[in-house]
């Protein structure tokens, strides 16, 4: 193995992967180019826009700010793994669809992952709390109101599905 390469092992959407990666490979590039998970979008490449947000051990992180080697030993979730294997959409996806919460869709995967983590920890948010949670995800198309409406609906859907 070359000195600037490292072997990593991680779980992404429930599947275990072992790869040799360059030391400087960004996690977003690893997901997109090594694993073919193109749902993780790269927007600003500075961690500002939120398009690249994934879940690392259940917490939202900007994959454009992490190196793939930093994810070694961790469990990641991307938008491709959000819907259950049964083929049904996750409540945040259902709500975004029902409330027309997207237009171009570029920001959508990051918003879905951010809000999934947020709603898991805050099942009954106020509209202001949803807006605050969304503040790290930039959307140039929607004006956010439909996204906020969708997330309020998603919270209700997730509470109904909770055991």
ABEGO torsion letter per residue (X at the ends): XBAABBBBBBBBGGBBBBBBBBAABBAAAAAAAAAGBAABBBBAGAGAAGAABBBBGGBBBBAAABBAAAABGBBBBBAAAABBAAGBBBAAAAAAAAAGABBAGAAAAAAAAAAAAAAAABABBBAAAAAAAAAABBBAAAGGAAAAAAAAAAAAAAAAABX
